[in-house]
Amino acid sequence: METEASWIAAMQCGCPRAFSLLYRAYYERLLGVAARRLGEEAAAQDVVQDVFLKLWERRAHWKVYGNVEAYLHQAVCNRVRDYQRRAQLRKGLEVPLEPRHDVMGRSSPESRLLLRERYRLLEAELARMPRRMRTAFVLSRWYGYRHPEIARLMHISPRTVEVHVRRALRRLQRALQEDHEATGVHAPVG
């Protein structure tokens, strides 16, 4: 749209009026997207306002290839996911460690039982870990966060995150090894 292109060009030059026009044109629709995904109006408002704040802060370097609304929609969806991740972290990361699927899609009742037992063992060991170690490990291995992201969320250094994750892995491997020695069933940490 020609109007959008002129708004963006003016906004990149620091024109607050152009930013205001862009904000008013899309705020309500983006708020609807965030509210449907989050289920609460206040959080949705925070998410959308944060997207627009970041847009203003980075306006000089902002490039849109294609549809502005699609870009903003995706930015809101990404911010919603970040908000949900942080909310989960604040809840204390109670992660159920139930097996999601059978190994290779096939399994006997015995192998399903062994897999369930392995998950129970890992869950028990995770519960015994110090909270910060457990949080760093779960964010890294279950949720796929990178160490710098975890460091920001937990307000610690990336090196400390690395140490927590490595120590957690060692504890889990040790627990599985002890279980193997006690039962004779081998279950490596993958």
C-alpha positions as CSV (number, residue, x, y, z in Angstrom):
1,M,0.0,0.0,0.0
2,E,1.4,3.4,-0.9
3,T,0.2,5.0,2.3
4,E,2.0,2.3,4.4
5,A,5.2,2.8,2.4
6,S,5.1,6.6,3.0
7,W,4.4,6.0,6.8
8,I,7.4,3.6,7.0
9,A,9.7,6.0,5.2
10,A,8.6,8.9,7.4
11,M,8.8,6.8,10.5
12,Q,12.4,5.7,9.6
13,C,13.3,9.3,9.6
14,G,11.9,9.7,13.1
15,C,8.5,11.1,12.4
16,P,6.3,10.3,15.4
17,R,3.1,11.2,13.4
18,A,3.8,8.4,10.9
19,F,4.4,6.0,13.7
20,S,1.1,7.0,15.3
21,L,-0.8,6.5,12.0
22,L,0.7,3.0,11.7
23,Y,-0.1,2.2,15.3
24,R,-3.7,3.3,14.9
25,A,-4.1,1.4,11.7
26,Y,-3.1,-2.0,13.2
27,Y,-3.4,-1.9,16.9
28,E,-6.9,-3.2,17.3
29,R,-6.4,-6.1,14.9
30,L,-3.1,-7.1,16.5
31,L,-4.7,-6.8,20.0
32,G,-7.4,-9.3,18.8
33,V,-4.7,-11.7,17.7
34,A,-2.8,-11.5,21.0
35,A,-6.0,-11.7,23.1
36,R,-7.2,-14.8,21.4
37,R,-3.9,-16.5,21.9
38,L,-3.3,-15.4,25.5
39,G,-6.9,-15.3,26.8
40,E,-6.3,-12.2,28.8
41,E,-6.7,-8.6,27.7
42,A,-4.0,-7.0,29.9
43,A,-1.3,-9.4,28.7
44,A,-2.4,-8.9,25.1
45,Q,-2.1,-5.1,25.5
46,D,1.4,-5.5,26.9
47,V,2.5,-7.8,24.1
48,V,1.2,-5.5,21.3
49,Q,2.6,-2.4,22.9
50,D,5.9,-4.1,23.3
51,V,5.9,-5.0,19.5
52,F,5.3,-1.3,18.7
53,L,7.9,-0.1,21.2
54,K,10.5,-2.4,19.6
55,L,9.5,-1.2,16.2
56,W,10.0,2.4,17.2
57,E,13.3,1.7,18.8
58,R,14.6,-0.1,15.7
59,R,12.8,2.1,13.1
60,A,15.9,3.3,11.4
61,H,16.8,-0.3,10.4
62,W,13.3,-1.6,9.9
63,K,12.8,-3.3,6.5
64,V,9.5,-4.8,5.4
65,Y,9.6,-7.1,2.5
66,G,5.9,-7.5,1.5
67,N,2.9,-6.9,3.7
68,V,3.3,-4.7,6.8
69,E,0.3,-6.3,8.5
70,A,1.7,-9.8,8.0
71,Y,5.0,-8.6,9.4
72,L,3.3,-7.1,12.5
73,H,1.1,-10.2,12.9
74,Q,4.1,-12.4,12.9
75,A,5.9,-10.1,15.4
76,V,2.9,-10.3,17.7
77,C,2.8,-14.1,17.5
78,N,6.5,-14.3,18.3
79,R,6.1,-12.0,21.3
80,V,3.1,-14.1,22.5
81,R,5.3,-17.2,22.4
82,D,8.0,-15.3,24.4
83,Y,5.4,-14.2,26.9
84,Q,4.0,-17.7,27.3
85,R,7.5,-19.1,27.8
86,R,8.3,-16.6,30.5
87,A,4.9,-17.3,32.2
88,Q,5.9,-21.0,32.3
89,L,9.2,-20.1,33.8
90,R,7.5,-18.0,36.5
91,K,5.3,-21.0,37.4
92,G,8.4,-22.9,38.3
93,L,8.7,-25.1,35.3
94,E,6.8,-28.2,36.5
95,V,7.5,-30.3,33.4
96,P,5.7,-33.7,33.1
97,L,8.2,-36.1,31.7
98,E,5.8,-38.5,30.1
99,P,7.0,-40.3,27.0
100,R,5.6,-38.6,23.9
101,H,5.9,-41.5,21.6
102,D,7.2,-45.0,21.3
103,V,10.8,-45.4,20.1
104,M,10.7,-45.9,16.3
105,G,7.0,-46.1,16.4
106,R,7.0,-49.7,17.6
107,S,7.2,-51.2,21.0
108,S,6.2,-54.0,23.2
109,P,4.4,-53.6,26.5
110,E,7.8,-54.4,28.2
111,S,9.7,-51.7,26.3
112,R,6.9,-49.1,27.0
113,L,7.1,-50.0,30.7
114,L,10.9,-49.6,30.7
115,L,10.6,-46.3,29.0
116,R,8.0,-45.1,31.5
117,E,10.3,-46.2,34.4
118,R,13.2,-44.4,32.8
119,Y,11.1,-41.2,32.6
120,R,10.0,-41.6,36.3
121,L,13.7,-42.0,37.3
122,L,14.7,-38.9,35.3
123,E,11.7,-36.9,36.8
124,A,12.7,-37.9,40.3
125,E,16.3,-36.9,39.7
126,L,15.2,-33.6,38.2
127,A,13.1,-33.0,41.3
128,R,16.1,-33.5,43.6
129,M,18.2,-30.9,41.6
130,P,18.7,-27.4,42.9
131,R,16.0,-25.2,41.4
132,R,18.3,-23.1,39.2
133,M,20.1,-26.1,37.8
134,R,16.8,-27.8,37.0
135,T,15.4,-24.6,35.4
136,A,18.5,-24.1,33.2
137,F,18.4,-27.8,32.1
138,V,14.7,-27.8,31.3
139,L,14.9,-24.6,29.4
140,S,17.9,-25.9,27.4
141,R,16.9,-29.5,26.7
142,W,13.1,-29.5,26.8
143,Y,12.3,-26.0,25.4
144,G,15.3,-25.5,23.2
145,Y,16.4,-22.2,24.6
146,R,20.0,-21.2,23.8
147,H,22.3,-20.5,26.8
148,P,22.4,-16.7,26.2
149,E,18.5,-16.6,26.3
150,I,18.4,-18.7,29.5
151,A,21.0,-16.4,31.0
152,R,18.8,-13.4,30.3
153,L,15.7,-15.1,31.7
154,M,17.5,-16.3,34.9
155,H,19.7,-13.2,35.3
156,I,22.9,-15.2,35.4
157,S,25.9,-15.5,33.0
158,P,25.8,-17.8,30.0
159,R,28.8,-19.6,31.5
160,T,26.8,-20.3,34.7
161,V,24.0,-21.7,32.5
162,E,26.5,-24.0,30.7
163,V,27.7,-25.3,34.1
164,H,24.2,-25.9,35.4
165,V,23.2,-27.8,32.2
166,R,26.4,-29.9,32.2
167,R,26.1,-30.8,35.9
168,A,22.4,-31.7,35.4
169,L,23.3,-34.0,32.5
170,R,26.0,-35.7,34.7
171,R,23.5,-36.2,37.5
172,L,21.0,-37.7,35.1
173,Q,23.6,-40.0,33.6
174,R,24.8,-41.1,37.0
175,A,21.2,-41.9,38.1
176,L,20.6,-44.0,34.9
177,Q,24.0,-45.7,35.4
178,E,23.1,-46.6,39.0
179,D,19.7,-47.9,37.9
180,H,21.4,-50.0,35.2
181,E,23.7,-51.5,37.8
182,A,20.8,-52.2,40.1
183,T,18.5,-53.7,37.5
184,G,20.7,-54.7,34.6
185,V,18.6,-52.7,32.2
186,H,20.7,-50.3,30.1
187,A,19.1,-46.9,29.4
188,P,21.6,-44.3,28.0
189,V,20.9,-40.5,28.2
190,G,20.4,-39.2,24.7
